Amino acid sequence: MLSAFLSAFRTPDLRKKLLFTVGIIAIYRLGATVPSPGVSYGNVQKCLESIEGSTGVLNLLDLFSGGALLQLSIFALGIMPYITASIILQLLTVVIPRLEQLRKEGQAGQAKITQYTRYLTLGLGVLQASAFVALARSGQLFNNQCNEEIIPTGTGIPDWLTLSILVMTMTAGTGMVMWLGELITDRGVGNGMSVLIFTSIAARLPSEGWRIKESQGWWKFMLVIALVLVVITAVTFIEQAQRRIPVQYAKRMIGRRMYGGTSTYIPLKVNQAGVIPVIFGSSLLYLPQLALQFFDQNDPGKTQAWIQNNLVDPTSPIYIAVYFLLIIFFTYFYVSITFNPTEVADNMKKYGGFVPGIRPGKPTADYLDFILSRITLPGALYLAIISILPNFFFIWLDRQQYLNFPFGGTAVLIMVGVALETSKQIESQLMQRNYEGFLR
């Protein structure tokens, strides 16, 4: 990977793309530190120091925004509205025939879906910005552990105007983050949205690592680093694992030319669903914690105590078991709606392709479905095990803020996946530019 980056810097056009990507990342990180109008930056810093990073339900979102969410900066929402919009449209493609038709139209249809994703992103940005501003006004953004006034009142400006400007600023920041990600995709290196998420998580590594060292000492800090390296190695190995289904294309005469007769394969990854099941499972497990806000905090009942001890406390065996099962369920669910064996088999039959030893049509679809169901199980178990590792870190370190710290399962999955994808893009572009012909 390092040799590929060094070779890329020696190639003029690739060097320009890399420097352009670094420049966009610098702008993104600068926007993550600029406070939104109407927010008391000093009070926000006092609240962050008082709670020592423990924010419960907002931990994962704050991680994906690189710490910008709790500071209510102009990029506070980060890339999460775009991710949510993309997932929603991807799921709706299976339900709405019009979206499925657009997906099959190639580049023109994909451009239309991208446009719908942008509109939905801005709509979700308005909703999320309004929700976070309301949480900041009520004090629940910091779990009611900070008495400082995040959005000061009595400044001579009407409250509705201050809140409206704040919501519009954060929504505009979401639009700009989306634009920066698309610039990286078009003119830089790698998938822009993935690179920005990678940057947000990586920005938290130094501070969180130092926090572990300060609170637990060098011994546990070094042991955590060693465990993280082991996890990264395992994730890298499994993320690249795939089952290759051989496909043979029959020779066809079109006009005066012969086509086909080639051999290829269908790569079925062990982790076909990526990190989406982890995000779905985490989101569902946040619902019980949100439900606790509707109970009387001064007079907790048996139901509230049971939810707190079993569905909110991440060290609870019930919490870990439910999280584990949710990830396995969503892995099978997501794979089933994103990979259609019948459609793949029909496309192969249309172009004269077949799996050796398997008849085209329904037998091929049944064979692909059988193989997919077999490799999805180890992929689901891998995702579930990696995702519950932070819970055991939590038990070991006795600190709640480490539940979603950047060395955890979700963060490692994203960072390793983005790093592998970006390095493969760089290597493929280098191969195109350094191709040696047969006569050389």
Number of C-alpha atoms within 10 A of each C-alpha: 13 8 9 15 16 11 15 20 16 11 13 10 10 20 18 16 19 20 14 17 23 15 13 19 20 13 12 21 18 13 20 25 18 16 19 23 18 19 21 17 18 12 18 22 14 15 23 17 12 14 15 13 21 20 20 19 20 17 19 21 19 24 23 26 27 28 24 24 25 25 25 29 26 28 31 31 30 35 26 22 26 24 16 16 22 19 14 13 18 18 14 14 19 13 12 11 11 11 19 16 12 17 18 11 13 10 11 12 16 15 14 15 19 15 12 14 22 19 14 19 24 20 14 19 27 20 14 18 25 19 14 21 21 14 15 21 16 15 17 15 23 23 17 15 15 19 12 16 17 25 21 14 13 7 9 6 10 10 15 9 11 17 20 13 15 23 24 17 20 29 28 17 25 27 23 18 25 23 15 20 25 15 18 25 17 13 14 22 24 24 18 24 24 22 22 27 23 22 19 27 22 17 18 19 15 10 11 17 17 14 17 18 16 11 12 14 12 13 9 15 18 14 11 18 13 12 13 16 13 12 19 18 13 13 20 17 10 16 20 12 15 15 14 12 15 13 16 17 19 14 13 13 9 8 6 6 7 10 12 14 12 11 13 13 12 14 13 18 19 22 23 22 22 19 19 18 23 26 14 15 22 18 12 12 18 15 13 16 18 13 11 17 12 9 13 10 10 6 7 13 11 8 11 19 13 12 16 17 16 17 22 22 17 22 21 15 13 15 19 21 12 14 22 21 15 20 26 22 14 19 28 19 13 17 18 16 13 14 16 13 19 17 12 16 22 17 13 19 16 12 12 16 22 21 22 13 7 13 13 18 18 14 14 23 20 15 17 22 16 12 14 21 14 12 17 22 16 15 22 26 17 19 27 24 13 20 25 21 17 22 22 14 20 18 15 11 17 12 16 20 18 22 25 24 23 26 28 20 26 23 23 21 22 17 22 17 19 20 16 15 15 18 17 15 14 19 17 13 14 17 11 9 11 10 8 9 6 5 4 4
